[in-house]
Amino acid sequence: MTSFTDRVASAAAAVRELFPETPLQENPYLSRKYGARVFLKREDLTPVRSYKIRGAFNFFRKALAAGNRAELFVCASAGNHAQGFAYVCRHFGRKGVVFMPVTTPQQKIDKTRLFGGEFVEIRLVGDFFDDCYRAAFEFTAESGAHMVPPFDHKDIIEGQATVAYEIAEQVGALMPDILMLPVGGGGLAAGISHYFAEQGRQCRYVFCEPAGAPSLKESLGAGKRVKLARVDNFVDGAAVAEIGREPLRHLKDFPADAVRLVPENRLCATMIEMLNVEGVVLEPAGALAIDALKDFPRKEIRGKAIVCVVSGGNFDFERLPDVKERALRFEGLKKYFVIRFPQRPGALRDFLEMLGPDDDIARFEYLKKSARNFGSVLIGIETKDRRNFELLTARFDANGVQYQDITDNETLAGFIV
């Protein structure tokens, strides 16, 4: 039986039919910022702008080589796996059915249709991923089709490990000191860590998960697979409720503190930063590894070589206002207040005079207009320096303004902001 290393090498050679190796680029901006040598493995530069095409291609390649006679292949995905699957269906000339939630953004549906062409049919089922995933399995069983999983299969892991094969070729004999890997279902992290371990090439691994979907961290802490009761879907490319069984088999010996949890709003600030400074478009999952650099004390990584795997760049620009909003809130440059306004002439002018020269009202909305003496108003304020809010609230207090800061109140803000 061939080794994992040999199988990955074969997969890497085969995937050259689709695209050249993605670049490993030292990023001068991030290197200066963190005092380290920061390299980006640019998986956002594959034909489908994510690494998912690797696993899908390897799965198809091996299934067809083994004489699989299925007339249809099936996947369930609302994003990158669907696009990689569609691209590979067209490459091999095989019919595929993609199950997506009805709530999938039109941009992702259109991209999947573009990559698959006449070889792919898209079926929209259910409001949530679990609904379409269940429908995909039922269809597979009824039709005799062949399911192509997003991460929980040895051939998928083997395909994703071609990222490690390329990194090894690009760095030569020297390994990076730290390898930062985004984690959703775990296929990429399992493949890369297993490949280097089998080669005897060692480095420090940092696994980067969304704070709202810590399935790997919880599973490593419990010593078994843990299914999360609730998941924040903002980082849609990595918001997985349960780490894959096969990936966890490769990752189970890592300590739970090898996982860094990335706050969603902080991640937005990194996305905006990379777009504005570097002109690099990243989806939330694609920015995880870069954002996790913020958790290191500068002295801990000074002068070290760090590789961050940028897993994808399929960003729907309709989400940009939300991303900018989250980034401003994280950086303390935007706050929302509910203020009890007196119902008298001049009250608004008195309030405006409390604002500083860098304070700007971004939203003003009456919440309760029928009160006789007072009315509740939602006010969103942006400023250029987070310290300005300390001065502003001090003026509120000095002038007897009745207010509540609801910026970080997820429940209340979710209803009225």
C-alpha positions as CSV (number, residue, x, y, z in Angstrom):
1,M,0.0,0.0,0.0
2,T,1.4,3.4,-0.9
3,S,2.1,6.0,1.8
4,F,0.0,9.1,2.4
5,T,2.9,11.2,1.1
6,D,3.0,9.3,-2.2
7,R,-0.7,9.5,-2.7
8,V,-0.7,13.2,-2.1
9,A,2.2,13.6,-4.6
10,S,0.1,11.8,-7.2
11,A,-2.9,14.0,-6.4
12,A,-0.7,17.1,-6.7
13,A,0.6,16.0,-10.1
14,A,-2.9,15.2,-11.3
15,V,-4.4,18.5,-10.2
16,R,-1.9,20.3,-12.5
17,E,-4.5,19.5,-15.2
18,L,-6.7,22.2,-13.7
19,F,-4.3,24.9,-12.4
20,P,-0.7,25.7,-11.5
21,E,0.4,25.7,-7.9
22,T,-0.9,28.6,-5.9
23,P,1.8,31.1,-4.9
24,L,3.4,31.4,-1.4
25,Q,4.0,35.1,-1.1
26,E,5.8,37.0,1.7
27,N,3.6,39.9,2.6
28,P,5.7,43.0,3.4
29,Y,2.8,44.8,5.1
30,L,1.9,42.0,7.5
31,S,5.6,41.3,8.1
32,R,6.3,44.8,9.2
33,K,3.1,44.9,11.3
34,Y,3.9,41.8,13.3
35,G,7.7,41.9,13.3
36,A,7.8,38.5,11.6
37,R,8.2,37.0,8.1
38,V,4.6,36.4,7.2
39,F,3.9,34.4,4.1
40,L,0.4,33.9,2.5
41,K,-0.5,30.6,0.8
42,R,-2.9,32.1,-1.8
43,E,-5.7,29.5,-2.2
44,D,-7.9,32.4,-3.1
45,L,-6.1,32.2,-6.5
46,T,-7.4,28.8,-7.7
47,P,-9.9,28.8,-10.6
48,V,-12.8,28.7,-8.1
49,R,-11.0,31.0,-5.6
50,S,-10.7,28.4,-2.8
51,Y,-8.9,25.2,-2.0
52,K,-12.0,23.1,-2.1
53,I,-11.4,22.3,-5.8
54,R,-8.5,20.1,-4.7
55,G,-10.5,17.7,-2.6
56,A,-13.4,17.5,-5.1
57,F,-11.0,16.8,-7.9
58,N,-9.1,14.0,-6.0
59,F,-12.4,12.4,-5.0
60,F,-13.7,12.3,-8.6
61,R,-10.3,11.2,-9.9
62,K,-10.1,8.2,-7.6
63,A,-13.8,7.3,-7.9
64,L,-13.5,7.2,-11.7
65,A,-10.2,5.3,-11.6
66,A,-11.8,2.7,-9.4
67,G,-14.5,2.1,-12.0
68,N,-17.3,4.0,-10.3
69,R,-20.4,3.6,-12.7
70,A,-22.6,6.2,-11.0
71,E,-24.5,8.3,-13.5
72,L,-24.8,11.2,-11.1
73,F,-22.6,12.8,-8.5
74,V,-24.1,14.8,-5.6
75,C,-23.0,17.4,-3.2
76,A,-24.6,19.7,-0.6
77,S,-23.0,23.1,-0.1
78,A,-23.9,26.7,0.0
79,G,-20.5,27.9,-1.1
80,N,-16.9,26.9,-2.0
81,H,-17.4,23.1,-2.1
82,A,-20.3,23.5,-4.5
83,Q,-18.2,25.6,-6.9
84,G,-15.3,23.2,-6.7
85,F,-17.6,20.3,-7.3
86,A,-19.2,22.0,-10.3
87,Y,-15.9,22.8,-11.9
88,V,-14.7,19.2,-11.6
89,C,-18.0,17.9,-12.9
90,R,-17.5,19.9,-16.1
91,H,-13.8,18.9,-16.3
92,F,-14.6,15.1,-16.2
93,G,-17.8,15.5,-18.2
94,R,-19.9,14.0,-15.4
95,K,-23.4,15.0,-14.4
96,G,-23.8,16.5,-10.9
97,V,-26.6,17.7,-8.7
98,V,-25.8,20.5,-6.1
99,F,-28.2,20.9,-3.2
100,M,-28.2,24.4,-1.7
101,P,-30.4,26.2,0.9
102,V,-33.0,28.4,-0.6
103,T,-31.3,31.3,1.4
104,T,-28.1,30.9,-0.6
105,P,-27.0,34.3,-2.0
106,Q,-27.7,34.5,-5.8
107,Q,-24.0,35.3,-6.5
108,K,-23.0,31.8,-5.2
109,I,-25.7,30.1,-7.2
110,D,-24.7,31.9,-10.3
111,K,-21.0,31.1,-9.8
112,T,-21.8,27.4,-9.3
113,R,-23.9,27.4,-12.4
114,L,-21.1,29.1,-14.4
115,F,-18.5,26.6,-13.3
116,G,-20.6,23.5,-14.0
117,G,-22.4,24.6,-17.1
118,E,-24.7,22.0,-18.6
119,F,-23.2,19.3,-16.4
120,V,-24.7,20.6,-13.2
121,E,-28.2,20.9,-11.9
122,I,-28.8,23.1,-8.8
123,R,-31.7,22.3,-6.4
124,L,-32.6,24.8,-3.7
125,V,-34.0,23.0,-0.7
126,G,-34.8,24.3,2.9
127,D,-33.8,27.5,4.7
128,F,-30.7,26.0,6.4
129,F,-27.8,23.8,5.4
130,D,-28.9,20.9,7.5
131,D,-32.2,20.8,5.4
132,C,-30.4,20.6,2.1
133,Y,-27.8,18.2,3.4
134,R,-30.6,15.8,4.5
135,A,-32.3,16.2,1.1
136,A,-29.0,15.4,-0.7
137,F,-28.6,12.2,1.2
138,E,-32.1,11.1,0.5
139,F,-31.7,11.9,-3.2
140,T,-28.4,10.0,-3.3
141,A,-30.0,6.9,-1.7
142,E,-33.0,6.9,-4.0
143,S,-31.2,7.6,-7.2
144,G,-28.1,5.5,-6.8
145,A,-26.0,8.6,-7.2
146,H,-22.5,9.1,-5.6
147,M,-22.2,11.6,-2.8
148,V,-19.1,13.9,-2.7
149,P,-18.6,15.0,0.9
150,P,-17.1,18.5,1.7
151,F,-14.5,17.3,4.2
152,D,-15.2,14.0,5.9
153,H,-13.6,11.5,3.5
154,K,-10.0,10.2,3.1
155,D,-9.9,11.2,-0.5
156,I,-11.0,14.7,0.2
157,I,-8.4,15.0,2.9
158,E,-5.7,13.6,0.5
159,G,-6.7,16.2,-2.1
160,Q,-6.6,19.1,0.4
161,A,-3.1,17.9,1.5
162,T,-1.8,19.0,-1.9
163,V,-1.6,22.4,-0.3
164,A,1.1,21.0,2.0
165,Y,2.9,19.4,-0.9
166,E,3.2,22.7,-2.6
167,I,4.3,24.5,0.5
168,A,7.0,21.9,1.0
169,E,8.2,22.5,-2.6
170,Q,8.1,26.3,-2.1
171,V,10.0,26.5,1.2
172,G,12.6,23.9,0.4
173,A,14.4,22.2,3.3
174,L,13.4,24.8,5.8
175,M,9.9,24.6,7.4
176,P,8.1,27.7,8.7
177,D,8.2,28.2,12.4
178,I,4.4,28.5,12.6
179,L,1.7,27.2,10.2
180,M,-1.7,29.0,10.6
181,L,-4.6,26.9,9.3
182,P,-8.2,27.8,9.1
183,V,-10.6,25.1,10.3
184,G,-14.2,24.4,9.4
185,G,-14.9,20.7,8.9
186,G,-11.2,20.0,9.3
187,G,-10.2,18.4,6.0
188,L,-7.6,21.0,5.1
189,A,-6.0,21.0,8.6
190,A,-6.0,17.2,8.8
191,G,-4.4,16.8,5.3
192,I,-1.7,19.4,5.8
193,S,-0.7,18.3,9.3
194,H,-0.7,14.6,8.4
195,Y,1.4,15.2,5.3
196,F,4.1,17.0,7.2
197,A,4.0,14.6,10.1
198,E,4.6,11.6,7.8
199,Q,7.5,13.4,6.2
200,G,9.0,14.1,9.6
201,R,8.9,17.9,9.0
202,Q,7.9,19.7,12.2
203,C,6.6,23.1,13.0
204,R,4.0,24.7,15.3
205,Y,0.4,24.4,14.2
206,V,-2.1,27.0,15.0
207,F,-5.7,26.1,14.1
208,C,-8.0,29.1,13.5
209,E,-11.7,28.7,14.1
210,P,-14.6,31.2,14.2
211,A,-15.5,32.0,17.8
212,G,-19.1,31.2,17.0
213,A,-18.3,27.7,15.7
214,P,-15.5,26.1,17.8
215,S,-16.2,22.5,16.9
216,L,-12.5,21.4,16.8
217,K,-11.6,23.2,20.0
218,E,-14.6,21.7,21.9
219,S,-13.9,18.3,20.5
220,L,-10.2,18.3,21.5
221,G,-11.1,19.6,24.9
222,A,-13.7,16.8,25.4
223,G,-11.5,14.1,23.8
224,K,-14.3,13.1,21.4
225,R,-16.5,14.6,18.7
226,V,-18.8,17.3,20.0
227,K,-21.7,18.6,18.1
228,L,-22.4,22.3,18.9
229,A,-25.9,23.2,19.9
230,R,-25.6,26.6,18.2
231,V,-23.4,28.0,15.5
232,D,-22.9,31.6,14.3
233,N,-23.1,31.3,10.5
234,F,-21.3,34.6,9.7
235,V,-18.1,32.8,8.8
236,D,-20.1,30.6,6.4
237,G,-17.0,28.8,5.0
238,A,-16.0,27.5,8.4
239,A,-19.2,27.6,10.5
240,V,-19.4,23.8,11.1
241,A,-21.4,22.4,14.0
242,E,-19.4,19.1,14.2
243,I,-15.8,18.5,13.1
244,G,-15.5,15.6,10.6
245,R,-14.9,12.1,12.0
246,E,-12.0,11.4,9.6
247,P,-10.3,14.8,10.1
248,L,-10.6,14.5,13.9
249,R,-8.8,11.1,13.6
250,H,-5.8,13.0,12.3
251,L,-6.1,16.0,14.7
252,K,-7.1,14.3,17.9
253,D,-3.6,14.4,19.5
254,F,-3.3,18.2,19.3
255,P,-4.1,20.1,22.5
256,A,-7.2,22.2,22.6
257,D,-5.0,25.3,23.1
258,A,-3.6,24.8,19.7
259,V,-6.9,26.3,18.4
260,R,-7.3,30.0,18.4
261,L,-10.9,31.3,18.3
262,V,-11.3,34.4,16.1
263,P,-14.1,36.9,17.0
264,E,-16.3,37.5,14.1
265,N,-16.3,41.3,14.4
266,R,-12.5,41.4,14.7
267,L,-12.3,39.2,11.6
268,C,-14.3,41.9,9.7
269,A,-11.7,44.5,10.6
270,T,-9.0,42.2,9.1
271,M,-11.0,41.8,5.9
272,I,-11.4,45.5,5.5
273,E,-7.7,46.1,6.3
274,M,-6.6,43.5,3.7
275,L,-8.9,45.0,1.1
276,N,-8.0,48.7,1.7
277,V,-4.2,48.2,2.3
278,E,-3.3,45.2,0.1
279,G,-6.2,45.1,-2.4
280,V,-6.8,41.4,-1.5
281,V,-10.4,40.3,-1.4
282,L,-11.0,37.7,1.3
283,E,-14.1,35.9,2.4
284,P,-14.5,35.6,6.2
285,A,-13.1,32.0,6.3
286,G,-10.2,33.1,4.1
287,A,-9.1,35.8,6.6
288,L,-9.1,33.5,9.7
289,A,-5.4,32.6,9.7
290,I,-4.4,36.3,9.1
291,D,-6.6,37.6,11.8
292,A,-5.3,35.1,14.4
293,L,-1.9,36.8,14.2
294,K,-3.4,39.4,16.4
295,D,-3.4,37.0,19.3
296,F,0.3,36.6,19.5
297,P,2.5,38.8,21.8
298,R,4.9,40.5,19.4
299,K,8.0,39.1,21.2
300,E,6.6,35.6,20.8
301,I,6.8,35.7,17.0
302,R,9.5,38.3,16.4
303,G,11.6,37.2,13.4
304,K,9.8,33.9,12.9
305,A,8.7,32.6,9.6
306,I,4.9,32.2,9.6
307,V,2.7,30.7,6.8
308,C,-1.0,31.7,6.8
309,V,-3.2,29.6,4.5
310,V,-5.6,31.9,2.8
311,S,-8.4,29.5,2.1
312,G,-10.7,31.5,-0.1
313,G,-11.7,34.7,-1.7
314,N,-15.4,34.2,-2.6
315,F,-16.7,37.3,-1.0
316,D,-20.2,38.5,-2.0
317,F,-19.9,42.3,-2.0
318,E,-23.5,42.7,-1.0
319,R,-22.2,41.7,2.4
320,L,-19.7,44.6,2.5
321,P,-21.9,47.1,4.4
322,D,-22.4,44.5,7.2
323,V,-18.7,43.7,7.3
324,K,-17.8,47.4,7.5
325,E,-20.4,47.8,10.3
326,R,-19.0,44.9,12.3
327,A,-15.4,46.2,11.8
328,L,-16.3,49.7,13.0
329,R,-18.0,48.3,16.1
330,F,-15.1,46.0,16.9
331,E,-12.6,48.9,16.6
332,G,-14.8,51.0,18.9
333,L,-15.5,53.6,16.2
334,K,-19.2,53.1,16.0
335,K,-21.8,52.8,18.8
336,Y,-25.5,52.6,19.1
337,F,-27.4,54.3,21.9
338,V,-31.1,54.3,22.9
339,I,-31.7,57.8,24.3
340,R,-34.7,59.1,26.1
341,F,-35.4,62.4,24.4
342,P,-37.6,65.1,26.1
343,Q,-40.5,66.2,23.9
344,R,-39.7,69.9,23.7
345,P,-38.5,72.4,21.2
346,G,-34.7,72.6,21.0
347,A,-34.0,69.2,22.5
348,L,-32.4,67.9,19.4
349,R,-30.2,71.0,19.0
350,D,-29.1,70.6,22.6
351,F,-28.1,67.0,21.9
352,L,-26.2,67.9,18.8
353,E,-24.1,70.5,20.7
354,M,-22.8,67.6,22.9
355,L,-21.2,65.9,19.9
356,G,-17.5,66.4,19.3
357,P,-16.0,67.6,16.0
358,D,-15.2,64.1,14.9
359,D,-18.5,62.6,15.9
360,D,-21.1,61.9,13.1
361,I,-24.6,60.6,13.4
362,A,-25.0,57.6,11.1
363,R,-28.5,56.7,12.2
364,F,-31.4,58.5,13.9
365,E,-34.7,56.8,14.4
366,Y,-37.6,57.3,16.7
367,L,-38.6,54.1,18.5
368,K,-41.5,55.4,20.4
369,K,-43.3,58.6,19.1
370,S,-46.5,58.5,21.1
371,A,-45.0,59.3,24.6
372,R,-46.3,62.6,25.9
373,N,-43.2,63.9,27.6
374,F,-40.3,61.7,26.4
375,G,-39.6,59.6,23.3
376,S,-37.0,56.8,22.8
377,V,-34.6,57.3,19.9
378,L,-32.1,54.9,18.4
379,I,-28.9,56.8,17.5
380,G,-25.9,55.4,15.7
381,I,-22.7,57.5,16.1
382,E,-19.4,57.1,14.2
383,T,-16.2,58.8,15.2
384,K,-12.5,58.8,14.2
385,D,-11.0,57.9,17.6
386,R,-12.6,55.4,20.0
387,R,-11.6,57.6,23.0
388,N,-14.1,60.2,21.7
389,F,-16.9,58.0,23.1
390,E,-15.5,58.4,26.7
391,L,-15.7,62.2,26.2
392,L,-19.2,61.9,24.7
393,T,-20.7,59.7,27.4
394,A,-19.1,62.0,30.0
395,R,-21.0,64.9,28.5
396,F,-24.2,62.8,28.4
397,D,-23.8,62.2,32.2
398,A,-23.0,65.8,32.9
399,N,-26.2,67.0,31.1
400,G,-28.5,64.3,32.6
401,V,-29.1,62.5,29.4
402,Q,-30.8,59.2,29.9
403,Y,-29.2,56.7,27.6
404,Q,-28.3,53.0,27.1
405,D,-25.3,51.8,25.1
406,I,-26.7,48.7,23.2
407,T,-23.7,48.2,20.8
408,D,-22.6,44.9,22.4
409,N,-26.1,43.8,23.4
410,E,-26.5,41.1,20.8
411,T,-30.2,40.4,21.6
412,L,-31.4,44.0,21.7
413,A,-29.2,45.2,18.8
414,G,-30.3,42.2,16.7
415,F,-33.9,43.4,16.9
416,I,-33.6,47.2,16.4
417,V,-30.3,48.0,14.7
